[in-house]
């Protein structure tokens, strides 16, 4: 089944060509049996826009997507718009997957150690038919309560976990080590099913 995928990433990783290696991987291997996905990510032309305009663009980009793939470099976890995209994706029941991209050689043929998993910076607790959400504040070094949503508003299968970091529920991969070029379709399908889509 074709999945519409929203890519969340830091602009710096576009300049290094790492995000494009993932986003364009399907173009080079298309055959009638290949998985086809639709890219709904936003290019960072939005930097010149107001906060409200950026949120509108992100929300529009997420519309009708079933999976959000977070392309994680060294500092992706701390980027405010990436964090906004993760939380909004969760509230829409998008399947979430984290993909480490620092193992992809950049434009200078360099690779780097994995950056922190952005899904480690979100925490949930399910109680009384509600899901309470927290986000780790990298400045204060503390969990900050974000909001509560109705559990019935999302379709996730939480693997019998009622409390924990997002990374306990949603998968994380390394694009090179885990063979992303050949396995991305499997990852996105698994994520979509976890989101009930």
LOKE-236481 format. One record per residue: residue in three letters; chain; x, y, z of N, C-alpha, C, CB in turn. Coordinates in steps of 0.2 Angstrom, whole numbers, plus 5000, padded with zeros to 4 digits. Glycine has a CB too. Layout:
<pts>
PT  residu  chaine  n_c1  n_c2  n_c3  ca_c1  ca_c2  ca_c3  c_c1  c_c2  c_c3  cb_c1  cb_c2  cb_c3
PT     ALA       A     X     Y     Z      X      Y      Z     X     Y     Z      X      Y      Z
...
</pts>
This chain:
<pts>
PT  residu  chaine  n_c1  n_c2  n_c3  ca_c1  ca_c2  ca_c3  c_c1  c_c2  c_c3  cb_c1  cb_c2  cb_c3
PT     UNK       A  5004  4994  5000   5000   5000   5000  5004  5006  5000   4995   5000   5006
PT     UNK       A  5003  5011  4996   5007   5017   4996  5005  5021  5002   5005   5021   4989
PT     UNK       A  5010  5024  5005   5009   5028   5011  5012  5035  5010   5013   5025   5017
PT     UNK       A  5008  5040  5012   5010   5047   5012  5014  5048  5018   5004   5051   5011
PT     UNK       A  5020  5050  5017   5025   5051   5022  5027  5059  5023   5032   5047   5021
PT     UNK       A  5027  5061  5029   5029   5068   5030  5036  5067  5033   5025   5071   5035
PT     UNK       A  5041  5070  5030   5048   5070   5033  5049  5076  5037   5053   5070   5027
PT     UNK       A  5052  5075  5043   5054   5080   5048  5061  5080  5049   5050   5079   5055
PT     UNK       A  5064  5086  5048   5072   5086   5048  5074  5093  5049   5075   5084   5041
PT     UNK       A  5080  5094  5051   5084   5100   5052  5086  5103  5045   5089   5100   5057
PT     UNK       A  5086  5109  5044   5088   5112   5037  5095  5111  5036   5086   5119   5037
PT     UNK       A  5099  5111  5041   5107   5110   5040  5108  5103  5037   5110   5110   5047
PT     UNK       A  5104  5098  5038   5105   5092   5035  5103  5091  5028   5101   5086   5039
PT     UNK       A  5099  5096  5026   5097   5097   5018  5104  5099  5015   5091   5101   5017
PT     UNK       A  5107  5104  5018   5113   5107   5015  5119  5102  5014   5115   5113   5019
PT     UNK       A  5119  5097  5019   5124   5092   5019  5122  5086  5014   5125   5089   5026
PT     UNK       A  5116  5086  5011   5113   5081   5007  5111  5075  5010   5119   5079   5002
PT     UNK       A  5111  5074  5017   5109   5068   5020  5102  5067  5019   5111   5068   5027
PT     UNK       A  5098  5072  5021   5090   5071   5020  5088  5069  5013   5087   5077   5023
PT     UNK       A  5091  5072  5008   5089   5070   5001  5091  5063  5000   5093   5075   4997
PT     UNK       A  5096  5060  5003   5098   5053   5001  5092  5049  5003   5104   5051   5005
PT     UNK       A  5089  5051  5009   5083   5047   5011  5077  5048  5007   5082   5048   5018
PT     UNK       A  5075  5055  5006   5069   5057   5003  5069  5055  4996   5069   5064   5004
PT     UNK       A  5075  5055  4992   5075   5053   4985  5077  5046  4984   5080   5057   4982
PT     UNK       A  5077  5042  4989   5080   5035   4988  5075  5031  4984   5080   5031   4995
PT     UNK       A  5068  5032  4984   5063   5028   4981  5064  5029  4973   5057   5029   4983
PT     UNK       A  5066  5035  4971   5066   5037   4964  5071  5033  4960   5068   5044   4963
PT     UNK       A  5076  5031  4963   5081   5027   4959  5080  5019  4959   5088   5028   4963
PT     UNK       A  5075  5017  4963   5074   5010   4963  5066  5008  4961   5075   5007   4969
PT     UNK       A  5063  5012  4957   5056   5011   4956  5055  5005  4951   5053   5017   4954
PT     UNK       A  5051  5001  4952   5048   4996   4948  5041  4994  4950   5053   4989   4948
PT     UNK       A  5038  4990  4946   5031   4990   4947  5029  4986  4954   5027   4986   4942
PT     UNK       A  5034  4983  4957   5033   4980   4963  5036  4984  4969   5037   4973   4963
PT     UNK       A  5039  4989  4968   5042   4993   4973  5036  4997  4977   5047   4998   4970
PT     UNK       A  5038  4998  4983   5033   5003   4987  5034  5010  4985   5035   5002   4995
PT     UNK       A  5029  5013  4984   5029   5021   4982  5026  5025  4988   5025   5022   4976
PT     UNK       A  5030  5030  4990   5027   5034   4995  5027  5041  4992   5032   5034   5002
PT     UNK       A  5023  5045  4996   5022   5052   4994  5025  5057  4999   5014   5054   4993
PT     UNK       A  5029  5061  4997   5033   5065   5001  5029  5072  5003   5040   5067   4998
PT     UNK       A  5028  5073  5009   5024   5079   5011  5028  5083  5015   5018   5077   5015
PT     UNK       A  5034  5083  5015   5038   5087   5019  5038  5094  5016   5045   5084   5020
PT     UNK       A  5041  5099  5020   5041   5106   5018  5048  5108  5018   5037   5110   5024
PT     UNK       A  5050  5112  5013   5056   5114   5012  5057  5121  5017   5058   5116   5005
PT     UNK       A  5062  5122  5019   5063   5127   5024  5063  5134  5022   5069   5126   5028
PT     UNK       A  5059  5135  5016   5058   5142   5014  5053  5146  5019   5054   5142   5007
PT     UNK       A  5050  5142  5024   5046   5145   5029  5050  5149  5034   5042   5139   5032
PT     UNK       A  5056  5149  5034   5060   5152   5039  5058  5160  5039   5068   5152   5038
PT     UNK       A  5056  5163  5034   5054   5170   5033  5047  5171  5036   5055   5172   5026
PT     UNK       A  5044  5166  5037   5037   5167   5039  5036  5168  5046   5033   5160   5037
PT     UNK       A  5030  5170  5048   5028   5171   5055  5027  5164  5059   5022   5175   5056
PT     UNK       A  5027  5164  5065   5026   5158   5069  5019  5154  5067   5026   5159   5076
PT     UNK       A  5014  5159  5067   5007   5156   5065  5007  5153  5058   5002   5162   5065
PT     UNK       A  5011  5157  5053   5011   5154   5046  5015  5148  5046   5014   5160   5042
PT     UNK       A  5020  5147  5049   5024   5141   5049  5020  5135  5052   5030   5141   5054
PT     UNK       A  5016  5136  5057   5012   5131   5060  5006  5129  5055   5008   5133   5067
PT     UNK       A  5004  5134  5052   4999   5132   5047  5002  5128  5041   4996   5139   5044
PT     UNK       A  5008  5130  5039   5011   5126   5034  5012  5119  5036   5018   5129   5031
PT     UNK       A  5015  5118  5042   5016   5111   5045  5010  5107  5045   5019   5112   5051
PT     UNK       A  5005  5110  5048   4998   5107   5049  4995  5105  5042   4993   5111   5052
PT     UNK       A  4996  5109  5037   4994   5108   5030  4998  5102  5027   4994   5114   5026
PT     UNK       A  5005  5102  5028   5009   5097   5026  5007  5090  5029   5016   5098   5027
PT     UNK       A  5005  5090  5035   5004   5084   5039  4997  5081  5036   5004   5085   5046
PT     UNK       A  4993  5085  5034   4986   5083   5032  4986  5077  5027   4982   5089   5028
PT     UNK       A  4982  5072  5028   4982   5066   5024  4988  5061  5024   4980   5067   5018
PT     UNK       A  4993  5063  5029   4999   5058   5029  4997  5053  5034   5005   5062   5031
PT     UNK       A  5001  5047  5033   5000   5042   5038  5006  5040  5042   4998   5035   5034
PT     UNK       A  5012  5043  5040   5018   5042   5043  5022  5048  5044   5022   5036   5040
PT     UNK       A  5026  5049  5049   5030   5055   5050  5037  5051  5051   5029   5060   5055
PT     UNK       A  5042  5053  5046   5049   5050   5047  5053  5056  5049   5051   5047   5040
PT     UNK       A  5056  5055  5055   5061   5060   5058  5068  5058  5055   5060   5060   5066
PT     UNK       A  5071  5063  5051   5078   5061   5049  5082  5065  5054   5078   5064   5041
PT     UNK       A  5086  5061  5058   5089   5063   5063  5097  5064  5062   5088   5059   5069
PT     UNK       A  5099  5070  5063   5106   5072   5062  5109  5073  5069   5108   5078   5058
PT     UNK       A  5114  5078  5070   5117   5079   5077  5112  5083  5081   5123   5082   5076
PT     UNK       A  5109  5088  5078   5105   5093   5083  5098  5093  5081   5108   5100   5082
PT     UNK       A  5095  5088  5078   5088   5088   5076  5084  5088  5082   5087   5081   5072
PT     UNK       A  5086  5084  5087   5082   5083   5093  5080  5090  5096   5085   5079   5098
PT     UNK       A  5084  5095  5095   5083   5102   5099  5079  5107  5094   5090   5104   5101
PT     UNK       A  5078  5105  5088   5075   5110   5084  5067  5111  5085   5076   5108   5076
PT     UNK       A  5065  5117  5087   5058   5118   5089  5053  5116  5084   5057   5125   5090
PT     UNK       A  5054  5117  5077   5049   5115   5072  5049  5107  5072   5051   5118   5066
PT     UNK       A  5055  5104  5072   5054   5096   5072  5050  5094  5078   5062   5094   5073
PT     UNK       A  5051  5097  5084   5047   5095   5090  5040  5096  5089   5050   5099   5096
PT     UNK       A  5038  5102  5086   5031   5103   5084  5028  5098  5080   5030   5110   5081
PT     UNK       A  5032  5096  5074   5030   5091   5070  5029  5085  5073   5035   5091   5064
PT     UNK       A  5033  5083  5078   5032   5076   5081  5026  5076  5085   5038   5075   5086
PT     UNK       A  5025  5082  5089   5019   5082   5093  5013  5082  5089   5019   5088   5098
PT     UNK       A  5012  5086  5084   5006   5086   5080  5005  5080  5076   5007   5092   5074
PT     UNK       A  5011  5076  5074   5010   5070   5071  5007  5065  5076   5017   5067   5069
PT     UNK       A  5009  5065  5082   5006   5060   5087  4999  5062  5088   5010   5061   5094
PT     UNK       A  4997  5068  5088   4990   5070   5090  4986  5068  5084   4989   5077   5091
PT     UNK       A  4989  5066  5078   4985   5064   5072  4985  5057  5071   4988   5068   5066
PT     UNK       A  4989  5053  5075   4990   5046   5075  4994  5044  5069   4983   5042   5074
PT     UNK       A  4998  5048  5067   5003   5046   5062  5008  5041  5065   5007   5053   5059
PT     UNK       A  5010  5036  5061   5015   5032   5063  5022  5036  5064   5016   5026   5059
PT     UNK       A  5026  5035  5069   5032   5039   5070  5038  5034  5069   5032   5043   5076
PT     UNK       A  5043  5036  5065   5049   5032   5065  5055  5037  5065   5049   5028   5058
PT     UNK       A  5060  5035  5069   5066   5039   5069  5071  5036  5064   5068   5040   5076
PT     UNK       A  5074  5040  5060   5079   5037   5056  5086  5041  5057   5077   5037   5048
PT     UNK       A  5091  5038  5060   5097   5041   5060  5101  5042  5054   5102   5038   5066
PT     UNK       A  5103  5048  5052   5106   5049   5045  5113  5051  5045   5102   5054   5042
PT     UNK       A  5116  5052  5051   5123   5054   5052  5128  5049  5049   5125   5055   5059
PT     UNK       A  5126  5042  5048   5130   5037   5044  5130  5038  5037   5128   5030   5046
PT     UNK       A  5126  5042  5034   5126   5044   5027  5132  5049  5026   5119   5046   5024
PT     UNK       A  5136  5047  5021   5141   5052   5020  5139  5059  5017   5146   5049   5014
PT     UNK       A  5141  5064  5020   5139   5071   5018  5142  5073  5011   5140   5076   5023
PT     UNK       A  5141  5079  5009   5144   5082   5003  5152  5081  5003   5142   5089   5002
PT     UNK       A  5155  5081  5009   5162   5081   5010  5164  5073  5011   5165   5085   5015
PT     UNK       A  5160  5069  5010   5161   5061   5011  5162  5060  5019   5167   5059   5007
PT     UNK       A  5160  5064  5023   5161   5063   5030  5155  5060  5034   5163   5069   5034
PT     UNK       A  5156  5056  5039   5150   5053   5043  5151  5055  5050   5150   5045   5042
PT     UNK       A  5146  5055  5054   5147   5057   5061  5143  5052  5066   5144   5064   5062
PT     UNK       A  5144  5053  5072   5141   5048   5077  5134  5050  5077   5144   5049   5084
PT     UNK       A  5130  5045  5079   5122   5047   5080  5121  5053  5084   5119   5040   5082
PT     UNK       A  5116  5057  5082   5113   5062   5086  5108  5059  5091   5110   5068   5082
PT     UNK       A  5106  5062  5096   5101   5060   5101  5094  5059  5097   5100   5065   5106
PT     UNK       A  5091  5054  5099   5084   5052   5096  5079  5057  5099   5082   5044   5098
PT     UNK       A  5076  5061  5094   5071   5066   5096  5065  5062  5100   5068   5069   5090
PT     UNK       A  5064  5056  5099   5058   5053   5102  5059  5052  5110   5056   5046   5099
PT     UNK       A  5066  5052  5112   5067   5052   5119  5065  5058  5123   5075   5051   5120
PT     UNK       A  5064  5063  5119   5062   5070   5122  5055  5071  5123   5065   5075   5118
PT     UNK       A  5051  5066  5122   5043   5066   5123  5041  5061  5128   5039   5066   5116
PT     UNK       A  5037  5062  5132   5035   5057   5137  5027  5057  5137   5038   5059   5144
PT     UNK       A  5024  5051  5138   5017   5051   5139  5015  5047  5145   5014   5048   5132
PT     UNK       A  5009  5048  5147   5006   5044   5153  4998  5043  5151   5007   5047   5160
PT     UNK       A  4996  5037  5151   4989   5036   5149  4986  5034  5156   4988   5029   5144
PT     UNK       A  4980  5038  5157   4976   5037   5163  4970  5040  5163   4980   5040   5170
PT     UNK       A  4965  5037  5165   4958   5039   5165  4956  5042  5158   4957   5045   5170
PT     UNK       A  4957  5037  5153   4955   5039   5146  4958  5045  5143   4947   5039   5146
PT     UNK       A  4964  5047  5146   4967   5053   5143  4975  5051  5142   4967   5059   5148
PT     UNK       A  4978  5054  5138   4985   5054   5137  4988  5060  5138   4987   5052   5129
PT     UNK       A  4992  5060  5144   4995   5067   5146  5002  5067  5143   4996   5067   5154
PT     UNK       A  5004  5073  5140   5010   5073   5136  5015  5078  5139   5009   5075   5129
PT     UNK       A  5022  5076  5139   5027   5081   5142  5032  5081  5136   5030   5078   5148
PT     UNK       A  5036  5087  5137   5042   5087   5132  5048  5090  5136   5040   5093   5127
PT     UNK       A  5054  5087  5135   5060   5088   5138  5062  5095  5136   5065   5083   5137
PT     UNK       A  5063  5100  5141   5066   5106   5139  5073  5106  5140   5063   5112   5144
PT     UNK       A  5077  5107  5134   5084   5106   5134  5087  5112  5137   5086   5106   5127
PT     UNK       A  5084  5118  5138   5087   5124   5141  5086  5123  5149   5083   5130   5139
PT     UNK       A  5080  5121  5151   5080   5121   5159  5082  5114  5161   5073   5122   5161
PT     UNK       A  5082  5109  5157   5084   5102   5159  5079  5099  5163   5090   5102   5163
PT     UNK       A  5072  5100  5161   5067   5097   5165  5061  5095  5160   5065   5102   5170
PT     UNK       A  5057  5091  5162   5051   5089   5158  5045  5095  5159   5048   5083   5161
PT     UNK       A  5043  5097  5154   5037   5102   5154  5031  5099  5151   5039   5108   5150
PT     UNK       A  5026  5100  5155   5019   5097   5153  5017  5101  5147   5014   5098   5159
PT     UNK       A  5014  5097  5142   5012   5101   5136  5004  5101  5136   5015   5097   5130
PT     UNK       A  5001  5095  5136   4994   5095   5136  4991  5088  5137   4991   5097   5129
PT     UNK       A  4985  5087  5137   4981   5081   5138  4977  5080  5132   4978   5080   5145
PT     UNK       A  4976  5074  5129   4972   5073   5124  4968  5067  5126   4975   5072   5117
PT     UNK       A  4962  5066  5123   4958   5060   5124  4961  5054  5121   4951   5061   5121
PT     UNK       A  4962  5048  5124   4965   5042   5121  4961  5040  5115   4965   5037   5127
PT     UNK       A  4954  5041  5115   4950   5039   5110  4952  5043  5103   4943   5040   5111
PT     UNK       A  4955  5049  5104   4957   5053   5098  4963  5050  5094   4958   5060   5100
PT     UNK       A  4966  5045  5097   4972   5042   5093  4971  5035  5092   4979   5044   5096
PT     UNK       A  4974  5032  5088   4973   5025   5086  4979  5020  5088   4971   5024   5079
PT     UNK       A  4984  5023  5091   4990   5019   5093  4989  5013  5097   4995   5023   5096
PT     UNK       A  4993  5008  5095   4993   5001   5099  4999  5002  5103   4993   4995   5094
PT     UNK       A  4998  5003  5109   5004   5005   5114  5008  5000  5117   5001   5009   5119
PT     UNK       A  5007  4994  5114   5011   4988   5116  5011  4987  5124   5018   4989   5114
PT     UNK       A  5005  4988  5127   5004   4987   5134  5008  4992  5138   5005   4980   5136
PT     UNK       A  5010  4997  5135   5014   5002   5139  5009  5008  5140   5020   5004   5135
PT     UNK       A  5009  5010  5147   5004   5015   5149  5008  5021  5150   5000   5013   5155
PT     UNK       A  5015  5021  5150   5019   5027   5152  5026  5026  5150   5019   5028   5160
PT     UNK       A  5029  5031  5147   5036   5031   5145  5037  5036  5139   5037   5024   5143
PT     UNK       A  5043  5036  5137   5046   5040   5132  5043  5037  5125   5053   5040   5131
PT     UNK       A  5042  5042  5120   5039   5040   5114  5044  5034  5111   5039   5046   5109
PT     UNK       A  5050  5034  5112   5055   5030   5110  5054  5022  5112   5062   5031   5111
PT     UNK       A  5050  5022  5117   5048   5015   5120  5042  5012  5115   5045   5015   5127
PT     UNK       A  5039  5016  5111   5033   5014   5107  5035  5014  5100   5027   5018   5108
PT     UNK       A  5039  5019  5098   5040   5020   5091  5047  5018  5089   5039   5028   5089
PT     UNK       A  5048  5015  5083   5054   5012   5081  5060  5017  5079   5053   5007   5076
PT     UNK       A  5066  5016  5080   5071   5020   5077  5076  5015  5073   5075   5023   5083
PT     UNK       A  5079  5018  5068   5084   5014   5064  5089  5019  5062   5080   5012   5057
PT     UNK       A  5095  5016  5059   5100   5019   5056  5100  5018  5049   5107   5017   5059
PT     UNK       A  5100  5023  5045   5099   5022   5037  5104  5017  5034   5099   5029   5034
PT     UNK       A  5110  5018  5036   5115   5014   5033  5116  5007  5036   5122   5017   5033
PT     UNK       A  5116  5007  5043   5117   5001   5047  5111  4996  5046   5118   5002   5054
PT     UNK       A  5105  4999  5046   5099   4995   5045  5096  4994  5038   5094   4998   5050
PT     UNK       A  5100  4996  5033   5098   4995   5026  5092  4999  5024   5097   4988   5025
PT     UNK       A  5092  5005  5026   5086   5009   5024  5084  5009  5017   5087   5016   5026
PT     UNK       A  5089  5009  5012   5087   5009   5005  5083  5004  5003   5094   5009   5001
PT     UNK       A  5084  4998  5006   5080   4992   5005  5074  4991  5010   5084   4986   5005
PT     UNK       A  5074  4994  5016   5069   4992   5021  5065  4998  5023   5073   4990   5027
PT     UNK       A  5065  5004  5019   5061   5010   5021  5054  5008  5020   5063   5016   5017
PT     UNK       A  5052  5005  5015   5045   5003   5014  5042  4999  5020   5044   5000   5008
PT     UNK       A  5046  4994  5022   5044   4990   5028  5043  4994  5034   5049   4984   5029
PT     UNK       A  5048  4999  5035   5048   5003   5041  5042  5007  5041   5054   5007   5042
PT     UNK       A  5040  5010  5036   5034   5015   5035  5028  5011  5036   5034   5019   5029
PT     UNK       A  5027  5005  5033   5021   5001   5034  5020  4999  5041   5022   4995   5029
PT     UNK       A  5025  4997  5044   5025   4995   5051  5023  5001  5056   5032   4992   5054
PT     UNK       A  5026  5007  5054   5024   5013   5058  5016  5015  5057   5028   5019   5056
PT     UNK       A  5014  5014  5051   5007   5016   5049  5002  5011  5053   5006   5016   5041
PT     UNK       A  5004  5005  5053   5000   5000   5056  4999  5001  5064   5002   4993   5055
PT     UNK       A  5005  5003  5067   5005   5005   5074  5001  5011  5075   5012   5007   5076
PT     UNK       A  5000  5016  5070   4996   5021   5071  4989  5020  5069   4998   5027   5067
PT     UNK       A  4987  5014  5067   4980   5012   5066  4978  5014  5059   4976   5015   5071
PT     UNK       A  4983  5015  5054   4981   5018   5047  4983  5012  5042   4985   5024   5046
</pts>
